[in-house]
Amino acid sequence: MDITTASLYHLLQQFAPGAELARWRTLAGGFSAEMIALEVRLPTGESRKVIARLHGARDLAINPDVALDQYRLLQSLTKTRLPVPRPLHLDQTSETFDQPILVLEYVEGSTEIPPADLASCLPQMAEMLARIHNIDPLTNDLKFLASEEKRNNTRIAQRPEVLDETLQEGHIRDALENAWPLPVRNTATLLHGDFWSGNVLWDKTENGREIVAVIDWENALIGDPVEDVANARMEIFWDFGAEAMEVFTREYQSMSNADFAMLPWWDLCAALRPAGRLADWATSKQEEDKMRAGHALFVEQAMRNIA
């Protein structure tokens, strides 16, 4: 796809007629979508930063309405006062690009959590995830989101022809297939779908760090809140270790009435996510090796807890 200043200027005129495009740059780290930061000057003289998200063929094959769903979801979440980027514009039939475009406000913040701030950041992450799970899909008109149950039923039933045995995919699938479908223990609620430190923006304050936004909602769905917790657990294990993972889990449990009896099984579901994709997730061979070692320990613990 050819991204040019002219094409971005054309996009800008759709939601801010008369605005000038001062500069733009492609952001690194966009796994699910290409992200472009635009600095614009409005006719009033005000400067503003926005983000344009362009989803590719892979995302559109999974969900052709991925941009529309995010736009509607972020509109609803903005009304709940949850800290999320405000949606500004949706172009589903772009004349300039060959895919849907979602434009969001730019939120200043960092995803970095220094070791000195970890003890205060983990409870904030747990509280934020509990807030997300407290959002009722029915009263907030989120019925358009996909069902976790349907997605996982398909994922478990459709065993790939080639398994990623470097991540014990066959072993994990054997355990899950023997237990599937999992008993329903909790009321289905809104799930972020990919809650981890890389999707949480922080602002540095006099008292440490505070969450300013939760980003990247393209995997949001409706389902068991413990599934979301399990995915966050694996990511925290990778980033900060087993002790941090358990601190996060205990903090979340102290704020939630969710039944955690099936947590080991949801941990195994989370462990399936990187199968065949871990090399794409890691930024270096060293990081990939670390993630593989951590994944093995995460799976071992889950297996031990279901035995």
Buried (B, 14 or more C-beta within 10 A) or exposed (E): EEBEEEBBBBBBEBBBEEBEBEEBEEEEEBEBBBBBBBBBBEEEEEEBBBBBBBBBEEBBEBBEBBBBBBBBBBBBBBEBEBBBBBBBBBBEEBEBBEBBBBBBBBBEBEEEBEEEBBEEBBBBBBBBBBBBBBBEBEEBEBEEBBEBBEBBEEBBEEEEEEBBEEBBBBBBBEBBEEBBEBEEBBEBBBBBBBBBBBBBBBEEEEEBBBBBBBBBBBBBBBBBBBBBBBBBBBBBBBBBBBEBBBBBBEBBBEBBEBBBEBBBBBBBBBBBBBBBEBEEEBEEEEEBEEBBEBBBEBBEBBBEEBE
